Amino acid sequence: MSKTVAPPYSRPINPWIYLGIPAVVALILVLLELTSLDMDIAKLAFDPVSGQFIGRHSYFLEDILHDRAK
């Protein structure tokens, strides 16, 4: 006597996950453009005495996050 095994099935696509999450993230990013939050964070990473960015000699901060992330 052989058993028949039902093939696995995939769950149906939930549009709230696949469309809702990217839409909410995009909306948050657009709203953040209207604030000065990025400049406030940049001021924390600036050394006014030397007049330069505090991570200018860091490979990760300068090359990866600054140059390549753009």
DADA-V260412 format. One record per backbone hydrogen bond with DSSP energy under -1.0 kcal/mol. NH is the residue of the N-H (numbers start at 1). CO is the residue of the C=O. If there is no record, write none. Layout:
nh = (NH;NH)
co = (CO;CO)
This chain:
nh = (17;18;19;20;23;24;25;26;27;28;29;30;31;32;35;40;41;42;43;47;51;54;56;58;62;63;64;65;66;67;68)
co = (14;14;15;15;19;20;21;22;23;24;25;26;27;28;32;36;37;38;39;52;47;45;53;55;58;59;59;60;61;62;63)
